[in-house]
Amino acid sequence: MENRILRLHAVMAKTGLSRSAIYLRVNQGRFPKSISLGGRAIGWVEAEIDEWINRQIEHSRKTTK
């Protein structure tokens, strides 16, 4: 499996979350942590974001039943 790194705007588009919501959830331990890309650049591992999205779907479907 190929690892792909997503920058903040791609993570925002993929999750539907705002910048502040992403960082709040990271600080709360409820969202994958970013990784350093060198300098001041950061990104997120796409597979970890996909796993987070799948957990959100499962949680949402369990609570609505």
CHARMM-style PDB file with segment names, atoms N, HN, CA, C and O in Angstrom:
ATOM      1  N   MET     1       0.848  -1.183   0.000  1.00  0.00      PROA
ATOM      2  CA  MET     1       0.000   0.000   0.000  1.00  0.00      PROA
ATOM      3  C   MET     1       0.888   1.239   0.000  1.00  0.00      PROA
ATOM      4  O   MET     1       1.845   1.325   0.769  1.00  0.00      PROA
ATOM      5  N   GLU     2       0.577   2.169  -0.839  1.00  0.00      PROA
ATOM      6  HN  GLU     2      -0.201   2.099  -1.464  1.00  0.00      PROA
ATOM      7  CA  GLU     2       1.348   3.394  -0.958  1.00  0.00      PROA
ATOM      8  C   GLU     2       0.849   4.422   0.050  1.00  0.00      PROA
ATOM      9  O   GLU     2      -0.350   4.691   0.131  1.00  0.00      PROA
ATOM     10  N   ASN     3       1.776   4.996   0.820  1.00  0.00      PROA
ATOM     11  HN  ASN     3       2.749   4.778   0.754  1.00  0.00      PROA
ATOM     12  CA  ASN     3       1.411   6.058   1.752  1.00  0.00      PROA
ATOM     13  C   ASN     3       1.390   7.380   1.013  1.00  0.00      PROA
ATOM     14  O   ASN     3       2.284   7.685   0.224  1.00  0.00      PROA
ATOM     15  N   ARG     4       0.365   8.149   1.278  1.00  0.00      PROA
ATOM     16  HN  ARG     4      -0.362   7.901   1.919  1.00  0.00      PROA
ATOM     17  CA  ARG     4       0.230   9.464   0.667  1.00  0.00      PROA
ATOM     18  C   ARG     4       0.062  10.483   1.775  1.00  0.00      PROA
ATOM     19  O   ARG     4      -0.643  10.229   2.751  1.00  0.00      PROA
ATOM     20  N   ILE     5       0.696  11.620   1.637  1.00  0.00      PROA
ATOM     21  HN  ILE     5       1.269  11.826   0.844  1.00  0.00      PROA
ATOM     22  CA  ILE     5       0.611  12.676   2.627  1.00  0.00      PROA
ATOM     23  C   ILE     5      -0.338  13.759   2.119  1.00  0.00      PROA
ATOM     24  O   ILE     5      -0.231  14.211   0.978  1.00  0.00      PROA
ATOM     25  N   LEU     6      -1.264  14.167   2.980  1.00  0.00      PROA
ATOM     26  HN  LEU     6      -1.350  13.800   3.906  1.00  0.00      PROA
ATOM     27  CA  LEU     6      -2.213  15.221   2.635  1.00  0.00      PROA
ATOM     28  C   LEU     6      -1.866  16.491   3.396  1.00  0.00      PROA
ATOM     29  O   LEU     6      -1.551  16.439   4.585  1.00  0.00      PROA
ATOM     30  N   ARG     7      -1.921  17.610   2.731  1.00  0.00      PROA
ATOM     31  HN  ARG     7      -2.177  17.652   1.765  1.00  0.00      PROA
ATOM     32  CA  ARG     7      -1.736  18.891   3.388  1.00  0.00      PROA
ATOM     33  C   ARG     7      -3.071  19.325   3.993  1.00  0.00      PROA
ATOM     34  O   ARG     7      -4.105  18.708   3.735  1.00  0.00      PROA
ATOM     35  N   LEU     8      -3.043  20.377   4.789  1.00  0.00      PROA
ATOM     36  HN  LEU     8      -2.203  20.877   4.998  1.00  0.00      PROA
ATOM     37  CA  LEU     8      -4.217  20.800   5.555  1.00  0.00      PROA
ATOM     38  C   LEU     8      -5.454  21.009   4.688  1.00  0.00      PROA
ATOM     39  O   LEU     8      -6.533  20.528   5.034  1.00  0.00      PROA
ATOM     40  N   HSD     9      -5.320  21.711   3.578  1.00  0.00      PROA
ATOM     41  HN  HSD     9      -4.443  22.102   3.297  1.00  0.00      PROA
ATOM     42  CA  HSD     9      -6.509  21.985   2.755  1.00  0.00      PROA
ATOM     43  C   HSD     9      -7.133  20.707   2.201  1.00  0.00      PROA
ATOM     44  O   HSD     9      -8.354  20.620   2.072  1.00  0.00      PROA
ATOM     45  N   ALA    10      -6.312  19.726   1.878  1.00  0.00      PROA
ATOM     46  HN  ALA    10      -5.320  19.797   1.983  1.00  0.00      PROA
ATOM     47  CA  ALA    10      -6.839  18.450   1.407  1.00  0.00      PROA
ATOM     48  C   ALA    10      -7.549  17.701   2.532  1.00  0.00      PROA
ATOM     49  O   ALA    10      -8.575  17.062   2.302  1.00  0.00      PROA
ATOM     50  N   VAL    11      -7.005  17.778   3.747  1.00  0.00      PROA
ATOM     51  HN  VAL    11      -6.171  18.297   3.933  1.00  0.00      PROA
ATOM     52  CA  VAL    11      -7.643  17.141   4.903  1.00  0.00      PROA
ATOM     53  C   VAL    11      -8.979  17.817   5.185  1.00  0.00      PROA
ATOM     54  O   VAL    11      -9.971  17.145   5.465  1.00  0.00      PROA
ATOM     55  N   MET    12      -9.004  19.141   5.112  1.00  0.00      PROA
ATOM     56  HN  MET    12      -8.198  19.687   4.884  1.00  0.00      PROA
ATOM     57  CA  MET    12     -10.251  19.876   5.320  1.00  0.00      PROA
ATOM     58  C   MET    12     -11.304  19.469   4.289  1.00  0.00      PROA
ATOM     59  O   MET    12     -12.466  19.254   4.633  1.00  0.00      PROA
ATOM     60  N   ALA    13     -10.896  19.367   3.035  1.00  0.00      PROA
ATOM     61  HN  ALA    13      -9.952  19.542   2.756  1.00  0.00      PROA
ATOM     62  CA  ALA    13     -11.832  18.983   1.975  1.00  0.00      PROA
ATOM     63  C   ALA    13     -12.324  17.551   2.152  1.00  0.00      PROA
ATOM     64  O   ALA    13     -13.499  17.262   1.925  1.00  0.00      PROA
ATOM     65  N   LYS    14     -11.438  16.669   2.551  1.00  0.00      PROA
ATOM     66  HN  LYS    14     -10.483  16.904   2.735  1.00  0.00      PROA
ATOM     67  CA  LYS    14     -11.782  15.252   2.680  1.00  0.00      PROA
ATOM     68  C   LYS    14     -12.703  14.990   3.870  1.00  0.00      PROA
ATOM     69  O   LYS    14     -13.590  14.140   3.794  1.00  0.00      PROA
ATOM     70  N   THR    15     -12.493  15.725   4.977  1.00  0.00      PROA
ATOM     71  HN  THR    15     -11.773  16.416   5.038  1.00  0.00      PROA
ATOM     72  CA  THR    15     -13.256  15.477   6.203  1.00  0.00      PROA
ATOM     73  C   THR    15     -14.458  16.396   6.380  1.00  0.00      PROA
ATOM     74  O   THR    15     -15.394  16.063   7.107  1.00  0.00      PROA
ATOM     75  N   GLY    16     -14.438  17.542   5.723  1.00  0.00      PROA
ATOM     76  HN  GLY    16     -13.678  17.813   5.133  1.00  0.00      PROA
ATOM     77  CA  GLY    16     -15.501  18.524   5.920  1.00  0.00      PROA
ATOM     78  C   GLY    16     -15.316  19.347   7.183  1.00  0.00      PROA
ATOM     79  O   GLY    16     -16.206  20.108   7.564  1.00  0.00      PROA
ATOM     80  N   LEU    17     -14.163  19.202   7.841  1.00  0.00      PROA
ATOM     81  HN  LEU    17     -13.440  18.584   7.532  1.00  0.00      PROA
ATOM     82  CA  LEU    17     -13.881  19.951   9.064  1.00  0.00      PROA
ATOM     83  C   LEU    17     -13.116  21.231   8.743  1.00  0.00      PROA
ATOM     84  O   LEU    17     -12.386  21.307   7.754  1.00  0.00      PROA
ATOM     85  N   SER    18     -13.299  22.233   9.599  1.00  0.00      PROA
ATOM     86  HN  SER    18     -13.892  22.171  10.402  1.00  0.00      PROA
ATOM     87  CA  SER    18     -12.534  23.463   9.462  1.00  0.00      PROA
ATOM     88  C   SER    18     -11.145  23.273  10.059  1.00  0.00      PROA
ATOM     89  O   SER    18     -10.883  22.291  10.753  1.00  0.00      PROA
ATOM     90  N   ARG    19     -10.273  24.214   9.783  1.00  0.00      PROA
ATOM     91  HN  ARG    19     -10.487  25.012   9.220  1.00  0.00      PROA
ATOM     92  CA  ARG    19      -8.908  24.190  10.329  1.00  0.00      PROA
ATOM     93  C   ARG    19      -8.934  24.121  11.852  1.00  0.00      PROA
ATOM     94  O   ARG    19      -8.241  23.304  12.458  1.00  0.00      PROA
ATOM     95  N   SER    20      -9.742  24.991  12.466  1.00  0.00      PROA
ATOM     96  HN  SER    20     -10.305  25.655  11.974  1.00  0.00      PROA
ATOM     97  CA  SER    20      -9.782  25.027  13.928  1.00  0.00      PROA
ATOM     98  C   SER    20     -10.362  23.745  14.501  1.00  0.00      PROA
ATOM     99  O   SER    20      -9.923  23.298  15.561  1.00  0.00      PROA
ATOM    100  N   ALA    21     -11.334  23.142  13.831  1.00  0.00      PROA
ATOM    101  HN  ALA    21     -11.691  23.505  12.970  1.00  0.00      PROA
ATOM    102  CA  ALA    21     -11.915  21.883  14.311  1.00  0.00      PROA
ATOM    103  C   ALA    21     -10.896  20.752  14.243  1.00  0.00      PROA
ATOM    104  O   ALA    21     -10.843  19.901  15.131  1.00  0.00      PROA
ATOM    105  N   ILE    22     -10.096  20.747  13.195  1.00  0.00      PROA
ATOM    106  HN  ILE    22     -10.139  21.438  12.474  1.00  0.00      PROA
ATOM    107  CA  ILE    22      -9.055  19.719  13.066  1.00  0.00      PROA
ATOM    108  C   ILE    22      -8.052  19.841  14.203  1.00  0.00      PROA
ATOM    109  O   ILE    22      -7.757  18.855  14.879  1.00  0.00      PROA
ATOM    110  N   TYR    23      -7.523  21.053  14.421  1.00  0.00      PROA
ATOM    111  HN  TYR    23      -7.763  21.854  13.872  1.00  0.00      PROA
ATOM    112  CA  TYR    23      -6.523  21.239  15.463  1.00  0.00      PROA
ATOM    113  C   TYR    23      -7.093  21.002  16.861  1.00  0.00      PROA
ATOM    114  O   TYR    23      -6.388  20.492  17.731  1.00  0.00      PROA
ATOM    115  N   LEU    24      -8.350  21.360  17.089  1.00  0.00      PROA
ATOM    116  HN  LEU    24      -8.923  21.775  16.381  1.00  0.00      PROA
ATOM    117  CA  LEU    24      -8.991  21.085  18.372  1.00  0.00      PROA
ATOM    118  C   LEU    24      -9.062  19.580  18.619  1.00  0.00      PROA
ATOM    119  O   LEU    24      -8.726  19.112  19.707  1.00  0.00      PROA
ATOM    120  N   ARG    25      -9.496  18.828  17.619  1.00  0.00      PROA
ATOM    121  HN  ARG    25      -9.770  19.209  16.736  1.00  0.00      PROA
ATOM    122  CA  ARG    25      -9.594  17.376  17.760  1.00  0.00      PROA
ATOM    123  C   ARG    25      -8.222  16.717  17.923  1.00  0.00      PROA
ATOM    124  O   ARG    25      -8.084  15.748  18.669  1.00  0.00      PROA
ATOM    125  N   VAL    26      -7.207  17.241  17.226  1.00  0.00      PROA
ATOM    126  HN  VAL    26      -7.319  18.028  16.619  1.00  0.00      PROA
ATOM    127  CA  VAL    26      -5.846  16.722  17.403  1.00  0.00      PROA
ATOM    128  C   VAL    26      -5.422  16.914  18.853  1.00  0.00      PROA
ATOM    129  O   VAL    26      -4.907  15.987  19.478  1.00  0.00      PROA
ATOM    130  N   ASN    27      -5.635  18.117  19.392  1.00  0.00      PROA
ATOM    131  HN  ASN    27      -6.054  18.871  18.885  1.00  0.00      PROA
ATOM    132  CA  ASN    27      -5.254  18.407  20.780  1.00  0.00      PROA
ATOM    133  C   ASN    27      -6.021  17.563  21.785  1.00  0.00      PROA
ATOM    134  O   ASN    27      -5.509  17.266  22.864  1.00  0.00      PROA
ATOM    135  N   GLN    28      -7.245  17.174  21.439  1.00  0.00      PROA
ATOM    136  HN  GLN    28      -7.660  17.415  20.562  1.00  0.00      PROA
ATOM    137  CA  GLN    28      -8.060  16.327  22.311  1.00  0.00      PROA
ATOM    138  C   GLN    28      -7.753  14.849  22.126  1.00  0.00      PROA
ATOM    139  O   GLN    28      -8.282  14.015  22.861  1.00  0.00      PROA
ATOM    140  N   GLY    29      -6.912  14.514  21.163  1.00  0.00      PROA
ATOM    141  HN  GLY    29      -6.483  15.192  20.566  1.00  0.00      PROA
ATOM    142  CA  GLY    29      -6.592  13.124  20.877  1.00  0.00      PROA
ATOM    143  C   GLY    29      -7.682  12.409  20.099  1.00  0.00      PROA
ATOM    144  O   GLY    29      -7.753  11.180  20.119  1.00  0.00      PROA
ATOM    145  N   ARG    30      -8.533  13.166  19.413  1.00  0.00      PROA
ATOM    146  HN  ARG    30      -8.474  14.164  19.397  1.00  0.00      PROA
ATOM    147  CA  ARG    30      -9.663  12.594  18.684  1.00  0.00      PROA
ATOM    148  C   ARG    30      -9.497  12.661  17.168  1.00  0.00      PROA
ATOM    149  O   ARG    30     -10.452  12.441  16.424  1.00  0.00      PROA
ATOM    150  N   PHE    31      -8.282  12.967  16.714  1.00  0.00      PROA
ATOM    151  HN  PHE    31      -7.506  13.146  17.318  1.00  0.00      PROA
ATOM    152  CA  PHE    31      -7.999  13.077  15.281  1.00  0.00      PROA
ATOM    153  C   PHE    31      -6.529  12.733  15.084  1.00  0.00      PROA
ATOM    154  O   PHE    31      -5.714  13.023  15.959  1.00  0.00      PROA
ATOM    155  N   PRO    32      -6.171  12.127  13.967  1.00  0.00      PROA
ATOM    156  CA  PRO    32      -4.765  11.764  13.746  1.00  0.00      PROA
ATOM    157  C   PRO    32      -3.838  12.970  13.842  1.00  0.00      PROA
ATOM    158  O   PRO    32      -4.186  14.073  13.421  1.00  0.00      PROA
ATOM    159  N   LYS    33      -2.663  12.744  14.398  1.00  0.00      PROA
ATOM    160  HN  LYS    33      -2.381  11.848  14.740  1.00  0.00      PROA
ATOM    161  CA  LYS    33      -1.668  13.811  14.504  1.00  0.00      PROA
ATOM    162  C   LYS    33      -0.983  14.015  13.161  1.00  0.00      PROA
ATOM    163  O   LYS    33      -0.849  13.092  12.358  1.00  0.00      PROA
ATOM    164  N   SER    34      -0.560  15.235  12.948  1.00  0.00      PROA
ATOM    165  HN  SER    34      -0.668  15.985  13.601  1.00  0.00      PROA
ATOM    166  CA  SER    34       0.181  15.558  11.731  1.00  0.00      PROA
ATOM    167  C   SER    34       1.623  15.077  11.852  1.00  0.00      PROA
ATOM    168  O   SER    34       2.105  14.768  12.942  1.00  0.00      PROA
ATOM    169  N   ILE    35       2.288  15.023  10.725  1.00  0.00      PROA
ATOM    170  HN  ILE    35       1.897  15.274   9.840  1.00  0.00      PROA
ATOM    171  CA  ILE    35       3.706  14.671  10.703  1.00  0.00      PROA
ATOM    172  C   ILE    35       4.477  15.837  10.103  1.00  0.00      PROA
ATOM    173  O   ILE    35       3.940  16.606   9.306  1.00  0.00      PROA
ATOM    174  N   SER    36       5.726  15.959  10.488  1.00  0.00      PROA
ATOM    175  HN  SER    36       6.163  15.334  11.136  1.00  0.00      PROA
ATOM    176  CA  SER    36       6.581  17.016   9.967  1.00  0.00      PROA
ATOM    177  C   SER    36       7.074  16.641   8.573  1.00  0.00      PROA
ATOM    178  O   SER    36       7.489  15.509   8.327  1.00  0.00      PROA
ATOM    179  N   LEU    37       7.021  17.607   7.675  1.00  0.00      PROA
ATOM    180  HN  LEU    37       6.684  18.527   7.875  1.00  0.00      PROA
ATOM    181  CA  LEU    37       7.531  17.421   6.326  1.00  0.00      PROA
ATOM    182  C   LEU    37       8.817  18.208   6.127  1.00  0.00      PROA
ATOM    183  O   LEU    37       9.337  18.292   5.014  1.00  0.00      PROA
ATOM    184  N   GLY    38       9.322  18.781   7.203  1.00  0.00      PROA
ATOM    185  HN  GLY    38       8.899  18.714   8.106  1.00  0.00      PROA
ATOM    186  CA  GLY    38      10.543  19.574   7.139  1.00  0.00      PROA
ATOM    187  C   GLY    38      10.208  21.052   7.161  1.00  0.00      PROA
ATOM    188  O   GLY    38       9.162  21.472   6.666  1.00  0.00      PROA
ATOM    189  N   GLY    39      11.086  21.820   7.729  1.00  0.00      PROA
ATOM    190  HN  GLY    39      11.936  21.479   8.131  1.00  0.00      PROA
ATOM    191  CA  GLY    39      10.809  23.252   7.833  1.00  0.00      PROA
ATOM    192  C   GLY    39       9.554  23.478   8.645  1.00  0.00      PROA
ATOM    193  O   GLY    39       9.395  22.920   9.731  1.00  0.00      PROA
ATOM    194  N   ARG    40       8.667  24.293   8.118  1.00  0.00      PROA
ATOM    195  HN  ARG    40       8.796  24.746   7.236  1.00  0.00      PROA
ATOM    196  CA  ARG    40       7.399  24.563   8.807  1.00  0.00      PROA
ATOM    197  C   ARG    40       6.226  23.813   8.177  1.00  0.00      PROA
ATOM    198  O   ARG    40       5.072  24.084   8.506  1.00  0.00      PROA
ATOM    199  N   ALA    41       6.505  22.896   7.297  1.00  0.00      PROA
ATOM    200  HN  ALA    41       7.443  22.676   7.029  1.00  0.00      PROA
ATOM    201  CA  ALA    41       5.457  22.163   6.586  1.00  0.00      PROA
ATOM    202  C   ALA    41       5.040  20.912   7.360  1.00  0.00      PROA
ATOM    203  O   ALA    41       5.879  20.185   7.893  1.00  0.00      PROA
ATOM    204  N   ILE    42       3.734  20.679   7.407  1.00  0.00      PROA
ATOM    205  HN  ILE    42       3.053  21.269   6.974  1.00  0.00      PROA
ATOM    206  CA  ILE    42       3.193  19.466   8.025  1.00  0.00      PROA
ATOM    207  C   ILE    42       2.175  18.841   7.088  1.00  0.00      PROA
ATOM    208  O   ILE    42       1.701  19.475   6.145  1.00  0.00      PROA
ATOM    209  N   GLY    43       1.852  17.597   7.362  1.00  0.00      PROA
ATOM    210  HN  GLY    43       2.238  17.082   8.127  1.00  0.00      PROA
ATOM    211  CA  GLY    43       0.844  16.893   6.592  1.00  0.00      PROA
ATOM    212  C   GLY    43       0.287  15.743   7.419  1.00  0.00      PROA
ATOM    213  O   GLY    43       0.760  15.465   8.521  1.00  0.00      PROA
ATOM    214  N   TRP    44      -0.706  15.094   6.881  1.00  0.00      PROA
ATOM    215  HN  TRP    44      -1.091  15.320   5.986  1.00  0.00      PROA
ATOM    216  CA  TRP    44      -1.342  13.956   7.532  1.00  0.00      PROA
ATOM    217  C   TRP    44      -1.256  12.740   6.624  1.00  0.00      PROA
ATOM    218  O   TRP    44      -1.328  12.865   5.401  1.00  0.00      PROA
ATOM    219  N   VAL    45      -1.103  11.577   7.214  1.00  0.00      PROA
ATOM    220  HN  VAL    45      -1.044  11.475   8.207  1.00  0.00      PROA
ATOM    221  CA  VAL    45      -1.066  10.328   6.452  1.00  0.00      PROA
ATOM    222  C   VAL    45      -2.496  10.033   6.000  1.00  0.00      PROA
ATOM    223  O   VAL    45      -3.404   9.929   6.824  1.00  0.00      PROA
ATOM    224  N   GLU    46      -2.687   9.901   4.702  1.00  0.00      PROA
ATOM    225  HN  GLU    46      -1.949   9.985   4.033  1.00  0.00      PROA
ATOM    226  CA  GLU    46      -4.035   9.720   4.155  1.00  0.00      PROA
ATOM    227  C   GLU    46      -4.727   8.482   4.720  1.00  0.00      PROA
ATOM    228  O   GLU    46      -5.926   8.525   4.993  1.00  0.00      PROA
ATOM    229  N   ALA    47      -4.005   7.393   4.901  1.00  0.00      PROA
ATOM    230  HN  ALA    47      -3.031   7.358   4.680  1.00  0.00      PROA
ATOM    231  CA  ALA    47      -4.608   6.165   5.433  1.00  0.00      PROA
ATOM    232  C   ALA    47      -5.169   6.396   6.840  1.00  0.00      PROA
ATOM    233  O   ALA    47      -6.213   5.843   7.186  1.00  0.00      PROA
ATOM    234  N   GLU    48      -4.489   7.204   7.647  1.00  0.00      PROA
ATOM    235  HN  GLU    48      -3.641   7.654   7.366  1.00  0.00      PROA
ATOM    236  CA  GLU    48      -4.973   7.505   8.996  1.00  0.00      PROA
ATOM    237  C   GLU    48      -6.231   8.363   8.941  1.00  0.00      PROA
ATOM    238  O   GLU    48      -7.139   8.187   9.754  1.00  0.00      PROA
ATOM    239  N   ILE    49      -6.291   9.283   7.995  1.00  0.00      PROA
ATOM    240  HN  ILE    49      -5.553   9.426   7.335  1.00  0.00      PROA
ATOM    241  CA  ILE    49      -7.494  10.107   7.818  1.00  0.00      PROA
ATOM    242  C   ILE    49      -8.654   9.228   7.359  1.00  0.00      PROA
ATOM    243  O   ILE    49      -9.775   9.375   7.846  1.00  0.00      PROA
ATOM    244  N   ASP    50      -8.389   8.318   6.425  1.00  0.00      PROA
ATOM    245  HN  ASP    50      -7.478   8.199   6.029  1.00  0.00      PROA
ATOM    246  CA  ASP    50      -9.431   7.398   5.955  1.00  0.00      PROA
ATOM    247  C   ASP    50      -9.962   6.538   7.092  1.00  0.00      PROA
ATOM    248  O   ASP    50     -11.170   6.323   7.191  1.00  0.00      PROA
ATOM    249  N   GLU    51      -9.074   6.040   7.954  1.00  0.00      PROA
ATOM    250  HN  GLU    51      -8.092   6.214   7.874  1.00  0.00      PROA
ATOM    251  CA  GLU    51      -9.503   5.248   9.113  1.00  0.00      PROA
ATOM    252  C   GLU    51     -10.374   6.077  10.042  1.00  0.00      PROA
ATOM    253  O   GLU    51     -11.382   5.584  10.547  1.00  0.00      PROA
ATOM    254  N   TRP    52      -9.997   7.333  10.274  1.00  0.00      PROA
ATOM    255  HN  TRP    52      -9.178   7.733   9.863  1.00  0.00      PROA
ATOM    256  CA  TRP    52     -10.775   8.218  11.132  1.00  0.00      PROA
ATOM    257  C   TRP    52     -12.177   8.420  10.549  1.00  0.00      PROA
ATOM    258  O   TRP    52     -13.171   8.361  11.273  1.00  0.00      PROA
ATOM    259  N   ILE    53     -12.248   8.658   9.240  1.00  0.00      PROA
ATOM    260  HN  ILE    53     -11.441   8.706   8.652  1.00  0.00      PROA
ATOM    261  CA  ILE    53     -13.542   8.847   8.583  1.00  0.00      PROA
ATOM    262  C   ILE    53     -14.407   7.595   8.750  1.00  0.00      PROA
ATOM    263  O   ILE    53     -15.592   7.704   9.063  1.00  0.00      PROA
ATOM    264  N   ASN    54     -13.832   6.413   8.546  1.00  0.00      PROA
ATOM    265  HN  ASN    54     -12.869   6.324   8.292  1.00  0.00      PROA
ATOM    266  CA  ASN    54     -14.585   5.163   8.692  1.00  0.00      PROA
ATOM    267  C   ASN    54     -15.087   4.972  10.119  1.00  0.00      PROA
ATOM    268  O   ASN    54     -16.206   4.499  10.322  1.00  0.00      PROA
ATOM    269  N   ARG    55     -14.267   5.337  11.117  1.00  0.00      PROA
ATOM    270  HN  ARG    55     -13.358   5.721  10.952  1.00  0.00      PROA
ATOM    271  CA  ARG    55     -14.713   5.242  12.519  1.00  0.00      PROA
ATOM    272  C   ARG    55     -15.870   6.201  12.784  1.00  0.00      PROA
ATOM    273  O   ARG    55     -16.798   5.863  13.518  1.00  0.00      PROA
ATOM    274  N   GLN    56     -15.821   7.394  12.191  1.00  0.00      PROA
ATOM    275  HN  GLN    56     -15.067   7.669  11.595  1.00  0.00      PROA
ATOM    276  CA  GLN    56     -16.898   8.364  12.380  1.00  0.00      PROA
ATOM    277  C   GLN    56     -18.198   7.831  11.778  1.00  0.00      PROA
ATOM    278  O   GLN    56     -19.268   7.995  12.364  1.00  0.00      PROA
ATOM    279  N   ILE    57     -18.106   7.201  10.622  1.00  0.00      PROA
ATOM    280  HN  ILE    57     -17.236   7.068  10.147  1.00  0.00      PROA
ATOM    281  CA  ILE    57     -19.291   6.619   9.986  1.00  0.00      PROA
ATOM    282  C   ILE    57     -19.863   5.509  10.857  1.00  0.00      PROA
ATOM    283  O   ILE    57     -21.070   5.466  11.098  1.00  0.00      PROA
ATOM    284  N   GLU    58     -18.999   4.608  11.333  1.00  0.00      PROA
ATOM    285  HN  GLU    58     -18.019   4.643  11.137  1.00  0.00      PROA
ATOM    286  CA  GLU    58     -19.463   3.505  12.189  1.00  0.00      PROA
ATOM    287  C   GLU    58     -20.111   4.035  13.462  1.00  0.00      PROA
ATOM    288  O   GLU    58     -21.180   3.570  13.857  1.00  0.00      PROA
ATOM    289  N   HSD    59     -19.469   5.003  14.103  1.00  0.00      PROA
ATOM    290  HN  HSD    59     -18.600   5.381  13.783  1.00  0.00      PROA
ATOM    291  CA  HSD    59     -20.007   5.580  15.338  1.00  0.00      PROA
ATOM    292  C   HSD    59     -21.358   6.241  15.090  1.00  0.00      PROA
ATOM    293  O   HSD    59     -22.283   6.087  15.888  1.00  0.00      PROA
ATOM    294  N   SER    60     -21.471   6.969  13.995  1.00  0.00      PROA
ATOM    295  HN  SER    60     -20.720   7.094  13.347  1.00  0.00      PROA
ATOM    296  CA  SER    60     -22.706   7.644  13.666  1.00  0.00      PROA
ATOM    297  C   SER    60     -23.841   6.659  13.416  1.00  0.00      PROA
ATOM    298  O   SER    60     -24.972   6.882  13.847  1.00  0.00      PROA
ATOM    299  N   ARG    61     -23.537   5.591  12.732  1.00  0.00      PROA
ATOM    300  HN  ARG    61     -22.618   5.410  12.382  1.00  0.00      PROA
ATOM    301  CA  ARG    61     -24.576   4.601  12.422  1.00  0.00      PROA
ATOM    302  C   ARG    61     -24.994   3.814  13.664  1.00  0.00      PROA
ATOM    303  O   ARG    61     -26.154   3.417  13.777  1.00  0.00      PROA
ATOM    304  N   LYS    62     -24.077   3.584  14.586  1.00  0.00      PROA
ATOM    305  HN  LYS    62     -23.135   3.906  14.494  1.00  0.00      PROA
ATOM    306  CA  LYS    62     -24.406   2.866  15.820  1.00  0.00      PROA
ATOM    307  C   LYS    62     -25.308   3.706  16.709  1.00  0.00      PROA
ATOM    308  O   LYS    62     -26.221   3.174  17.340  1.00  0.00      PROA
ATOM    309  N   THR    63     -25.065   5.019  16.771  1.00  0.00      PROA
ATOM    310  HN  THR    63     -24.323   5.452  16.259  1.00  0.00      PROA
ATOM    311  CA  THR    63     -25.840   5.882  17.661  1.00  0.00      PROA
ATOM    312  C   THR    63     -27.213   6.213  17.112  1.00  0.00      PROA
ATOM    313  O   THR    63     -28.090   6.637  17.865  1.00  0.00      PROA
ATOM    314  N   THR    64     -27.419   6.029  15.814  1.00  0.00      PROA
ATOM    315  HN  THR    64     -26.706   5.685  15.203  1.00  0.00      PROA
ATOM    316  CA  THR    64     -28.732   6.357  15.233  1.00  0.00      PROA
ATOM    317  C   THR    64     -29.683   5.173  15.247  1.00  0.00      PROA
ATOM    318  O   THR    64     -30.858   5.328  14.916  1.00  0.00      PROA
ATOM    319  N   LYS    65     -29.207   4.001  15.620  1.00  0.00      PROA
ATOM    320  HN  LYS    65     -28.252   3.875  15.889  1.00  0.00      PROA
ATOM    321  CA  LYS    65     -30.077   2.811  15.633  1.00  0.00      PROA
ATOM    322  C   LYS    65     -30.823   2.702  16.923  1.00  0.00      PROA
ATOM    323  OT1 LYS    65     -31.599   1.765  17.110  1.00  0.00      PROA
TER     324      LYS     65
END
